[in-house]
């Protein structure tokens, strides 16, 4: 999958965000969304990489899902 996405970026195709887990410098694992956009920097091909921390968003989604399951079980 990574090779395919790198090739898409190199081909100049738009690529959606993908979710990944990464390890921060302090050793904590976080969940992120990553997107790479081809660009030109100082007349050279380059990539603009966007990394968004979605750890709290994922925790909130998990809690909401658990709450909905408990609510449905209580009916």
VOGU-3710 file (C-alpha; in Angstrom, 3 decimals, decimal comma):
1> xxxxxxxxxx> 0,000/0,000/0,000  2,811/2,421/0,847  4,542/1,820/-2,499  1,268/2,472/-4,322  0,680/5,727/-2,451  4,245/6,924/-3,047  3,823/6,183/-6,751  0,516/8,110/-6,822  2,189/11,129/-5,211  5,122/10,912/-7,623
11> xxxxxxxxxx> 2,635/10,770/-10,504  1,056/13,987/-9,204  -2,237/12,327/-8,308  -4,331/13,575/-5,384  -4,071/11,251/-2,394  -6,503/11,111/0,527  -5,441/11,080/4,166  -4,504/7,682/5,573  -4,569/6,746/9,243  -1,448/5,374/10,890
21> xxxxxxxxxx> 0,008/4,859/14,333  3,395/6,434/14,960  5,758/6,645/17,911  6,597/10,138/19,130  10,113/11,063/20,242  9,038/10,525/23,867  7,987/6,926/23,077  4,218/7,491/23,190  2,192/5,902/20,372  -0,304/8,264/18,742
31> xxxxxxxxxx> -2,767/7,933/15,876  -2,324/10,305/12,960  -3,707/11,106/9,533  -1,032/11,568/6,879  -1,242/13,117/3,428  1,510/13,905/0,936  1,071/16,529/-1,771  3,492/16,928/-4,675  4,861/20,457/-5,026  7,780/22,458/-6,383
41> xxxxxxxxxx> 10,264/24,007/-3,932  13,170/26,109/-5,199  12,570/24,758/-8,716  12,844/21,146/-7,502  10,207/18,447/-7,092  9,247/18,106/-3,453  6,479/16,760/-1,238  4,429/18,684/1,272  3,534/16,234/4,043  0,645/16,913/6,421
51> xxxxxxxxxx> 0,449/14,937/9,667  -2,554/15,452/11,965  -2,774/13,969/15,464  -6,185/12,272/15,720  -5,552/10,422/18,994  -8,207/12,319/20,972  -10,699/12,086/18,101  -10,272/8,291/18,009  -10,655/8,039/21,804  -13,862/10,094/21,641
61> xxxxxxxxxx> -15,243/7,940/18,816  -14,489/4,783/20,812  -16,226/6,161/23,924  -19,250/7,208/21,864  -19,510/3,755/20,301  -19,278/2,093/23,727  -21,952/4,440/25,071  -24,248/3,649/22,143  -23,764/-0,099/22,679  -24,571/0,222/26,395
71> xxxxx> -27,606/2,339/25,605  -28,868/-0,195/23,063  -28,309/-3,062/25,518  -30,362/-1,235/28,153  -33,436/-0,942/25,936
//
